[in-house]
Each structure stands twice: as C-alpha cells, then as structure tokens.
Amino acid sequence: MKKVLFEHEIKLLKNTFRRLLRRHARTNLIKLLEKTHPADLALVYRQFNEDEQDILFGLMKPSEHTGEFLSELDESIVSQILSNEGPQRIAELLQEISPNDQADLLGLLEEGQAEATLNLLQVDEKEELEEIMAYPEDSAGSLMATDVFMLHMDITAREAISTIQKQKSAEMVFYLYVADDDNCLAGVVSLRDLVTTPGSTTLKDIMSKNVHTVRPDTDQEEVATIVSQYNYLAVPVVDADGVLLGIVTVDDVVDVIREEATEDFLQMAGAGKDREILLKSSWENARTRLPWLLASWVGGILAVSIIGIFEDVLKSTIALAAFIPVIIGMGGNIGTQSSTIIVRGLATGRVDIENMAKLLFKEIRVGLILGVLYGLMLGLFALARFMDASPSLGIVVGSSICVSMLIATTIGACVPLLLHKLDIDPAVATGPFVTTSIDILGVSLYFLIASYFLVL
C-alpha cells in the first residue's frame, strides 16, 4: 500500500512539473523546485528529456537544497547538465555544499572546466578541495566530511555542550571526538552520554577509548563493513599520527553499499560493472556487454566442436540430443547459485580463510545430493519417454546430470574463492566465465559417459 501511494505521489509530482513546463510558469516552477525533497526531485528529474532538465536546472538557485539534489542524481546526468554551465555558476553551487560533495562534482567536469571553477574559489577552499581530490577514488579520504571538530579531554561536559551549540556548520554531531595533549584522537563520546552526564564531569571520564578509525586511503568497502558490523553513525578518518582529518557518515556508507552491490550484481550477470548502464545509449550498452558475452560465444563454439567429435555416438542414439539442454541448463544454474552464495558471503564477511574449506565441501555435498536426486528423476524420465532406445540411456542421462551438477557446484564455489585469494574481485566469477566452463565440461562428460555405456 505504501509503495503504491509513493508511486502515485511521484507520478503526480512529475505530471505537475510537466504541466507547469508546458505553461512556462516560471514562478510556480521555482516554488515547486524549492518545496520538493531533493531525493524526490532527483527521482522525477531522471524521467525528463534533456531540454526539460536544462530548463529546470536553470531555475535552481545555488543553495544547500540544490547541492543535495545534485548528490542524489546519477553521475552521467550531473555531467550532462553541468557541461552546459559556466564556471561562475558551478562555483556558486559549490559554495553551498560539503567539501567531499564538491570534490565529487568537480571530478565529473572536463579538466579545463574544473580548473576554471577551482580558480574562482577562495584559496583555503581550493586547497582543501585539491587535498580531497588527491585521495584515491572510492577511498575513505574521497568520502569523508572535513567539517568536524574535536574537544580536549580535560574540558567538562557543560563546556562541551556549550561549544557544540556554537558549531552550526559541523558535520553530524551525534558523536563528539576527543583529543589528547598532542591533538590526536583519544576517544569518542556519544551525544546521549554527553547530555545525560553531570555537567562537571570531564570528557576523559565518559569517553570510549575503543575507537574504530580508518586511514584516508582505506577502501570504501572496508569502511562500509565497519559501519554495518558495529552499527556506527560515523567512522573517523585519521592520518598516520592519529590526527582527525574527517568522518565518513552513515548516509555516504549507504550509498557505497548500494553502489558496490549494484556493481557485483552486474558483474555476476555478465553485464559489466557500470552502475549507470540503464542510462547509456543502445550502442554504449552493447559495447559494455560485448566483451563479457565473448566468453559465452567462445564456450558455445567449443561445445559445438565437442558435440561434433562425438557425432557417431549421437547418430547411434539420437535421443541423446534431446537431453543436451537439460545437462547444460541444470549445471549452469547450480553453478551460478554456488558462485552467488560464495561471492555474497565474501562481500558480507561470512566467508573467510578459516571456514573456506568447510563451505567448499558443503557446496560439493549439496551438488552431490541434488545431482543424485535429479539424476534419478531424469534417468527414469528418459526410460519412460524413449522406450525404444537402449536401456543404458537412463543410466547415461542420470549419471551425466549428477556428475555435471557435482562439478558445477565445485567450480562455482572454487573460482570465487581462488580469485579472492589472488586479490581479484570474485564477482566476475559468477558471470559467463563460470557458466561457460561448466557448459563445456558438462557436454564433454555427457558424451564420454554415453560413449562408454552405449554400444555403438
């Protein structure tokens, strides 16, 4: 019910925008833009054509609202609308958003446009942006918000609350970070503990010294793991000396989890890793997926060649051809299932070096159980359907699908674990590479078993 209501509201909002655009109702459009939540605005904005997008963005004023709207949009759309803007307006937009969002937007601009925009910023803002942009992409440094502050451990809770009330621009003060005499991060105090403790208590008496920190070059997936595992609202980023540089907040981590999951799903489906593939043109979409499908094409050619080698076996018992799709399909499906389970386990931390062998043998046992079950079912079906064929046909078909499913689970589980061991993204294992190798092995074993059992 809630989903239907939300979809109805979004559709109504889109139709309202379109009606005002047709009437050229500039004043009403500006009011509606300012009243609409940035996330909802980004959702309907994607559904407009380029001309409508340009008109609406031209009406948006440099503000925090506009900045949040841009951060909600897909990168390709942001690149397109900013490419038509001059450096002066872009610089005005940047003034209203956080430094990490500024760095993200500048990274989407052409080099000359980005340089011209940077030159319009104040010296301190420019230096801060250049520092953030120097961090590796998809690292904690590129995600962190630098508008944070620390208080010394010797001040009282009353003084700390008074200081917080003056920090209007500070980023998310759910946690208060505490510094020692060397200005290094010594502990953290939750806002709840701060306001419920007696005002004369010093911060060092209520702070937690067990602080999970990350370095600026820490990968964003590792930051996301820390946040999800410990249910933090923010993770502090410190340098080699322990000095606080910034924090990565939970809202940025949610975006990271969504992006990384999307990449994994696309790679497992063999559709590349471009998160914005739906927004690409038909040619760009095809070009992205072309190399991933090459493995399937090569595998198909090899499977055809293998069938050609066993042409005599196929001619002697033509019923063998009827079961080729079943052998290939069942092996590919169970192999993909095993790969997906292992890849997801690696991503969530439930699969590690210690339990790797245990999970591998568990998947092999699953493949054996399912292989025996479906082998018996398919063998009996073969005997009932092709009564005129050799009685050995049921044994060939049944044992083939059993062996195929057993090998498929083994490959599907082993390949992601091997790639993970080699420090390669295991998500690529579940794509065409695993399914193609399973198809080739499945067909080969099918005809080898057939040539052994069936009398030519």
C-alpha positions in Angstrom: 0.0 0.0 0.0 2.8 2.4 0.9 4.7 1.6 -2.3 1.6 2.3 -4.4 1.0 5.5 -2.6 4.6 6.6 -3.1 4.5 5.7 -6.8 1.2 7.7 -7.1 2.8 10.8 -5.4 5.9 10.6 -7.7 3.7 10.3 -10.8 1.6 13.3 -9.6 4.7 15.3 -9.0 6.1 14.5 -12.5 2.8 15.5 -14.1 2.7 18.7 -12.2 6.2 19.7 -13.3 5.3 18.8 -16.9 2.1 20.9 -16.8 4.0 23.9 -15.4 6.7 23.5 -18.0 4.1 23.5 -20.8 2.6 26.7 -19.4 6.1 28.3 -18.9 5.1 29.0 -15.3 8.5 30.1 -14.1 7.5 31.4 -10.7 5.4 28.3 -9.9 8.2 26.0 -11.1 10.7 27.7 -8.8 8.4 27.4 -5.8 7.8 23.7 -6.6 11.5 23.0 -7.0 12.2 24.6 -3.6 9.4 22.6 -1.9 10.3 19.2 -3.3 12.6 17.0 -1.3 16.0 16.6 -3.2 15.6 12.8 -3.3 12.1 13.0 -4.9 13.3 15.8 -7.2 16.2 13.6 -8.4 13.8 10.7 -9.0 11.4 12.7 -11.3 14.3 14.6 -12.9 15.6 11.4 -14.4 12.4 10.9 -16.3 12.5 14.3 -18.1 14.2 14.8 -21.5 17.3 16.9 -21.8 15.5 20.1 -22.8 13.2 19.8 -19.7 16.2 19.0 -17.5 18.1 22.1 -18.7 15.1 24.4 -18.1 14.5 23.1 -14.6 18.2 23.2 -13.6 18.4 26.8 -14.9 15.7 27.8 -12.4 17.5 26.3 -9.5 19.3 28.7 -7.2 22.7 27.9 -5.6 21.7 26.5 -2.2 22.1 23.5 0.1 18.9 22.1 -1.4 20.3 22.2 -4.9 23.6 20.7 -3.7 21.7 17.7 -2.1 19.7 17.3 -5.3 22.9 17.0 -7.4 24.4 14.5 -4.9 21.2 12.3 -5.4 21.5 12.3 -9.2 23.3 9.8 -11.4 26.8 10.9 -12.4 26.1 10.8 -16.1 23.1 13.2 -15.7 25.2 15.6 -13.5 28.0 15.6 -16.1 25.5 16.4 -18.8 23.8 19.3 -17.1 27.0 20.8 -15.7 28.7 20.6 -19.1 26.3 23.4 -20.2 27.1 25.7 -17.2 29.8 28.3 -16.9 32.5 28.1 -14.2 31.0 31.0 -12.3 27.6 29.3 -11.7 29.3 26.0 -10.8 31.5 27.8 -8.3 28.4 29.4 -6.7 26.8 25.9 -6.4 29.9 24.5 -4.8 29.8 27.2 -2.1 26.7 25.7 -0.7 27.7 22.0 -0.4 30.2 20.0 1.7 33.8 19.6 0.5 33.5 15.9 -0.3 30.4 16.6 -2.4 32.3 19.5 -4.0 35.2 17.1 -4.9 32.7 14.6 -6.4 31.1 17.3 -8.7 34.5 18.7 -9.8 35.5 15.2 -10.7 32.7 15.0 -13.2 33.7 18.1 -15.1 36.0 18.4 -18.0 39.6 19.2 -17.0 39.5 22.8 -18.3 36.1 23.4 -16.8 37.2 22.0 -13.4 40.4 24.1 -13.4 38.5 27.3 -14.2 35.9 26.6 -11.5 38.7 25.9 -8.9 40.3 29.2 -9.7 37.1 31.0 -8.7 37.1 29.6 -5.2 38.8 31.1 -2.2 42.4 29.9 -1.5 41.6 27.9 1.6 38.6 26.2 -0.2 40.7 25.4 -3.2 43.5 23.8 -1.1 41.0 21.7 0.8 39.3 20.5 -2.4 42.6 19.7 -4.1 43.6 17.7 -1.0 40.4 15.6 -1.0 40.6 15.1 -4.8 44.2 13.8 -4.4 42.9 10.7 -2.4 42.2 7.5 -4.4 38.8 7.1 -5.9 36.4 5.0 -3.7 38.6 5.6 -0.6 37.7 6.9 2.8 39.5 10.2 2.0 37.3 10.9 -1.0 34.2 10.2 1.1 35.0 12.0 4.3 33.4 15.2 5.5 36.0 17.6 6.8 33.6 19.9 8.7 34.3 18.2 12.1 35.9 19.4 15.3 37.5 17.9 18.4 37.5 19.0 22.1 40.2 18.4 24.6 39.7 15.5 27.1 40.1 17.8 30.1 37.1 20.0 29.5 33.8 19.4 31.2 30.5 18.1 29.7 28.9 21.5 30.3 31.7 23.3 28.4 31.4 20.7 25.6 27.7 21.2 25.2 28.2 25.0 25.0 30.8 24.5 22.3 28.6 22.2 20.3 25.8 24.7 20.3 28.1 27.2 18.6 29.2 24.7 15.9 26.3 25.3 13.5 28.2 24.1 10.4 29.8 21.0 11.9 29.0 17.7 10.3 26.6 15.4 12.2 27.5 15.8 15.9 26.0 12.5 17.0 29.5 11.8 18.2 31.9 14.1 19.9 35.5 13.4 19.2 38.0 13.9 22.0 41.7 15.0 21.6 44.7 14.4 23.9 47.5 16.9 24.6 49.1 16.1 21.1 45.8 16.9 19.4 45.4 13.2 18.4 42.1 11.3 18.5 41.9 9.8 22.0 38.3 8.8 22.3 34.7 9.4 21.4 31.6 10.5 23.4 28.1 9.9 22.1 25.7 12.9 22.3 23.4 10.9 24.5 26.1 10.2 27.1 27.2 13.9 27.0 23.7 15.3 27.8 22.9 12.8 30.4 26.1 13.0 32.5 26.6 15.6 35.2 27.9 18.9 33.8 31.1 18.9 35.9 32.3 15.5 34.5 35.3 15.7 32.2 35.2 14.2 28.8 38.1 11.8 29.6 35.9 10.2 32.3 33.0 9.4 29.9 34.7 8.9 26.6 35.1 5.5 24.9 38.8 4.8 24.1 38.0 1.9 21.8 37.5 3.9 18.6 37.4 2.2 15.2 39.3 4.5 12.8 40.4 4.3 9.2 43.1 5.9 7.1 42.3 8.2 4.1 43.4 5.5 1.7 41.2 2.8 3.2 38.9 1.3 0.6 35.2 2.4 0.9 34.1 -1.2 1.1 36.1 -1.7 4.3 34.5 1.5 5.8 31.1 0.1 4.9 31.9 -3.2 6.6 32.9 -1.4 9.8 29.7 0.8 9.8 27.4 -2.2 9.1 29.1 -4.5 11.6 29.2 -2.1 14.6 26.1 0.0 13.7 28.1 3.2 13.8 26.6 6.5 12.5 30.1 7.7 11.5 33.7 6.5 11.3 36.6 8.9 12.0 39.4 9.2 9.4 42.8 9.8 10.9 46.3 10.3 9.5 49.5 8.4 10.4 49.9 10.4 13.6 46.3 9.8 14.8 45.1 13.4 14.0 41.4 13.6 12.9 41.0 14.5 9.3 37.3 14.0 8.9 34.5 11.5 9.2 32.6 9.2 6.9 28.9 9.3 7.8 26.4 6.5 7.5 24.4 8.2 4.7 27.6 8.1 2.5 28.1 4.5 3.5 24.6 3.5 2.5 25.4 4.9 -1.0 28.6 2.9 -1.0 26.8 -0.3 -0.1 24.2 0.3 -2.9 26.9 1.1 -5.5 29.1 -1.9 -4.6 26.1 -4.3 -4.6 25.0 -3.0 -8.0 28.5 -3.5 -9.4 28.6 -7.1 -8.1 25.2 -7.9 -9.4 26.1 -6.5 -12.9 29.3 -8.4 -13.0 27.7 -11.7 -11.8 25.1 -11.3 -14.6 27.9 -10.6 -17.1 26.8 -7.1 -17.9 30.0 -5.3 -17.0 30.2 -3.1 -13.8 28.9 0.3 -15.0 26.3 1.2 -12.4 24.6 3.6 -14.8 24.2 1.1 -17.6 20.5 1.8 -17.9 21.2 5.5 -18.7 23.6 4.6 -21.6 22.7 4.6 -25.2 22.0 1.3 -27.0 25.4 1.4 -28.6 27.2 2.1 -25.3 25.2 -0.6 -23.6 26.0 -3.1 -26.3 29.7 -2.1 -26.3 29.9 -2.6 -22.5 28.3 -6.1 -22.6 30.2 -7.2 -25.7 33.4 -8.5 -24.1 31.5 -10.2 -21.3 29.4 -12.2 -23.8 32.5 -13.2 -25.8 33.3 -15.9 -23.2 29.8 -17.4 -23.8 30.3 -17.2 -27.5 33.7 -19.0 -27.4 32.2 -21.5 -25.0 29.4 -22.2 -27.4 31.8 -22.8 -30.3 33.8 -25.2 -28.1 30.6 -27.0 -27.1 29.6 -27.4 -30.7 33.1 -28.7 -31.6 32.9 -31.3 -28.7 29.4 -32.5 -30.0 31.0 -32.8 -33.5 33.7 -35.1 -32.1 31.1 -37.4 -30.7 29.0 -37.3 -33.9 29.0 -41.2 -34.2 27.7 -41.5 -30.6 24.9 -39.0 -31.3 23.9 -40.8 -34.6 23.7 -44.2 -32.8 21.3 -42.9 -30.2 19.6 -39.8 -31.5 17.7 -39.4 -28.2 20.9 -38.1 -26.6 20.4 -34.8 -28.4 17.1 -34.2 -26.5 18.9 -34.1 -23.1 21.8 -31.7 -24.0 19.8 -28.6 -23.0 18.9 -30.2 -19.6 22.5 -31.2 -18.9 23.8 -27.7 -19.7 21.0 -25.8 -18.1 21.0 -27.6 -14.8 24.8 -27.4 -14.5 24.9 -23.7 -15.3 22.1 -22.9 -12.8 23.5 -24.7 -9.8 27.0 -23.4 -10.6 25.7 -19.8 -10.7 23.9 -20.5 -7.4 27.1 -21.7 -5.7 29.1 -18.7 -7.1 26.5 -16.2 -5.9 26.4 -17.7 -2.4 30.2 -17.6 -2.1 30.5 -14.1 -3.6 27.9 -12.7 -1.3 29.5 -14.4 1.7 32.8 -12.9 0.8 31.2 -9.4 0.5 29.5 -9.7 3.8 32.4 -11.2 5.7 30.7 -14.5 6.4 33.2 -16.3 4.2 36.9 -16.1 5.2 40.1 -18.2 5.1 39.2 -20.1 8.2 35.8 -21.5 7.0 36.7 -21.6 3.3 37.4 -25.4 3.1 34.3 -26.1 5.2 32.0 -24.1 2.9 33.6 -25.6 -0.2 32.9 -29.2 0.9 29.4 -28.2 1.9 28.7 -26.9 -1.6 30.1 -30.1 -3.1 27.8 -32.2 -0.8 24.8 -30.0 -1.9 25.8 -30.6 -5.5 26.0 -34.4 -4.9 22.6 -34.5 -3.2 20.8 -32.5 -5.9 22.7 -34.3 -8.6 21.7 -37.8 -7.4 18.0 -36.6 -6.9 17.7 -35.0 -10.4 19.8 -37.8 -12.0 17.3 -40.4 -10.8 14.3 -38.3 -11.9 15.8 -37.6 -15.4 17.0 -41.2 -15.8 13.5 -42.6 -15.1 12.0 -40.0 -17.5 14.5 -41.0 -20.2 13.5 -44.6 -19.9 9.8 -43.8 -19.9 10.0 -41.3 -22.8 12.3 -43.3 -25.1 11.3 -46.9 -24.6 12.7 -47.9 -27.9 16.2 -46.7 -27.1 18.9 -48.6 -25.3 18.2 -49.3 -21.6 21.5 -47.7 -20.9 20.1 -44.3 -21.9 18.6 -43.8 -18.5 22.0 -44.6 -16.8 23.8 -42.2 -19.2 21.4 -39.3 -18.7 21.1 -39.8 -15.0 24.8 -40.2 -14.2 25.7 -37.3 -16.6 23.4 -34.8 -14.9 24.6 -36.0 -11.5 28.3 -35.5 -12.4 27.6 -32.2 -14.2 25.9 -30.7 -11.1 28.6 -32.0 -8.8 31.3 -30.4 -11.0 29.3 -27.2 -11.4 29.0 -26.7 -7.6 32.7 -27.4 -7.2 33.7 -24.9 -9.9 31.1 -22.3 -8.8 32.4 -22.4 -5.3 36.2 -22.7 -6.1 36.6 -20.0 -8.6 35.4 -17.1 -6.4 37.5 -18.4 -3.5 40.5 -18.6 -5.8 40.0 -15.1 -7.2 39.6 -13.8 -3.7 42.8 -15.5 -2.7 44.6 -13.8 -5.7 43.1 -10.4 -4.6 40.8 -10.2 -7.7 37.2 -9.2 -7.5 35.3 -12.6 -7.1 32.1 -11.1 -8.6 33.5 -11.7 -12.1 33.5 -15.4 -11.4 29.7 -15.7 -11.5 29.4 -14.3 -15.0 29.8 -16.1 -18.3 33.3 -17.5 -17.3 31.9 -20.0 -14.8 28.8 -20.9 -16.7 30.7 -21.3 -20.0 33.3 -23.6 -18.4 30.5 -25.6 -16.8 28.8 -26.0 -20.2 31.9 -27.2 -21.9 32.7 -29.7 -19.1 29.1 -30.8 -18.9 28.8 -31.6 -22.6 32.2 -33.4 -22.6 31.3 -35.6 -19.7 27.9 -36.3 -21.1 29.3 -37.8 -24.4 32.2 -39.5 -22.7 29.7 -41.3 -20.4 27.5 -42.0 -23.4 30.3 -43.5 -25.4 31.2 -45.8 -22.5 27.8 -47.1 -21.7 26.1 -47.2 -25.1 27.1 -49.9 -27.6 27.9 -48.5 -31.0 
